Amino acid sequence: MRILYVVTAATFGGAVQHIIHLMKFMAERGHIVGLSAAPERRLLREAHAIGAMVFPNPHFVFSPSLYHDPLAFTPVLRAIRVFQPDLVSSHSTKAGLVARFCAAVMRRPVLFTAHGWGFAESRSWWTSSILRNLERLAAKVSAKIICVSEFDRKLALQLGIGSPEQLVVIHNGMPPEPYQMTNRGKSSFKLKQDTNPKPILMTVGRLAPPKDFETLLKALQKLDHGKMIIIGDGPDRTSVEKFINQTGLSQKFYLLGEREDVPDLLSTAEIFVLSSKKEGLPRTIIEAMLSELPVVATRVGGVPELVEHGVTGFLVPPADPEALALALQKLINDRDLCRSMGSAGREKALRQFTLERMLRETLKVYEKFF
């Protein structure tokens, strides 16, 4: 089977990791894979290593663009014409819309995986309205729509996007092996020696408005002690650094930027936190659970499908620094609770959120088109 993957991939995020796992899995089973994506360095490197036929699309940019967006269709049409896929698998909002209309024109079956709906992000009302209508239209040419959470499936049905027969839930998954307890402490990253007590808190994510780092930073101001490691980069980095410097929190924070050794870095942490305003089903939480970390996260999107409140961590309202700080302080004050929640989280992740399970469920969907 020839499978063409299409993803915006202007930055290295969850959807990109998802694509890499799928391409490798399908290639290992003898399928021929192709990729149309923005020329993101790490993605293209992985795709070439897998043996994928790559069609770079420089017009897949992260933000809406009156110049780039109309031009993004041509490289995808060319990829379909040259690669001749039996199936097009599209991911992320922009690439999902472009790929589905191109596949419809070229009469190729197309799937879309919604890694959280684009219209649910913090946008103007008219932008969200346009995206909802475009998703309704694109659903009409989609053979299947894969949602990464039950929350997203229900939201689509409520808004008339797709039918119950089209929409299927396949939760994200991650490989357990890199997060084994035997790997703890192997990271080359070391905290500076000082008198500030720990524990170490960690978050992983793009420094962008949906992740709401402002709420996280305000919550950290309220904590008695602890260190905060932020892994990721993005447009909000300057404002995050400014807030840290202006509030005297520089001794508490480490901004590490994008890293390729996230499993090792997680091994240095004791609590994982995510303060997002909007999420699909974040892989970073699955990584934290596999690393045996308790999770404090906002009750948004599919997060409650991962974090069991009071058992594997705590769920708090979004944009509420006080609630976030209280939950974090509770774990800081009770190391036994940290350990028990972390252990329960790992057990849940091994039962429900492994990469192997996600890949096999996706393959079952693909097999309908063989």
Order of alpha helices (4+ residues) and beta strands (2+ residues): beta-alpha-beta-alpha-beta-alpha-alpha-beta-alpha-beta-alpha-beta-alpha-beta-beta-alpha-beta-alpha-beta-alpha-beta-alpha-beta-alpha-beta-alpha-alpha-alpha
